[in-house]
Amino acid sequence: MAALDRIRWRCKRGLLELDLVLEVFQREHLESMTPDELATFTRLLDEADNDLWDWVSARAEPSDPLLAGLVQRLRSVRHAA
């Protein structure tokens, strides 16, 4: 399985709301992301669903600045939907 296909598979989570945001994000941005951005996105996908949803819904902030930047992009997808 190709690396992008693995990432797409990992975007399928247990929370419907999170699934929807990640689906739109990966469909709109995954192909154009740099290798460093893909590595950060993969790290983000290692997080627990509840923590990730708290970040995307702005209930909490990630402590890692790289993840924080990516979370901001996810938030913009959430608000555009």
N, C-alpha and C positions, 0 to 999 in steps of 0.2 A: 504494500500500500504506500502510495506517495505521501510525502510529508504533509502537504496541504490537505490531502484526504484524511489523514489522521487527525489533524487539527479540526477539520469540519466535524468529524465524528465526536471529538471531545466537546464540541459546542452543544451537543445534545445532553442536557442536564436533567435534574429532577424537578426543577421549578419551572412551571409554564412561563411565567413572566420573564425569567432569565433566559429560557430557551428562545423566546421571541426576540429579545434584544440581541442575543448572540447570533441568531439566524440572520437578522438584518445586517448586523455588523460584518459578519464574515462574508456575506454575499456582496456587500458594497466595498469592502476594504481588503479582504484577505489577499487577493491576487496582486495588489499593488504595494503590499507591505515589504519593507526592507528585511534582510535577514535578522538584524538586531530587533526590529519591531516584532517579527514572528517569534523570536526567542522570548521576548517580554510577554507577548500574548500567551505563549505556551506556559510560562510561569504563572500568569494570571489564572489560567485554566486549572492549575494545580490547587488553587484555593477551594475551600469548602463552599458549597452552593449558598448557604446562608450568609457567610461573610461577603461573598461576591455580590449577592443581591443587596446587602446593606450598603456596599460601596456604590453600586449602580443607582440605587434609589436615594443616595445622599444621606443615609442615616449614620454613616461612618466614613472614615477616610483611611486608605491604606497608608502605612508608614513608609513604604518604599516609594521614592519620588518617580521612578520609572513606571511603576504600576499606577501611581496617581495620575500621570499623564494619559495613560491608556484608559483608565476609568473615566476621565473627562470625555474622551471620545465616545465611550459607550453611553454615557449620559446623554450626549447630543443625539445619538441614535434613538434612545428611549423617548426623548422629548419630541423628536421629529415624527415618530410613529403615531 
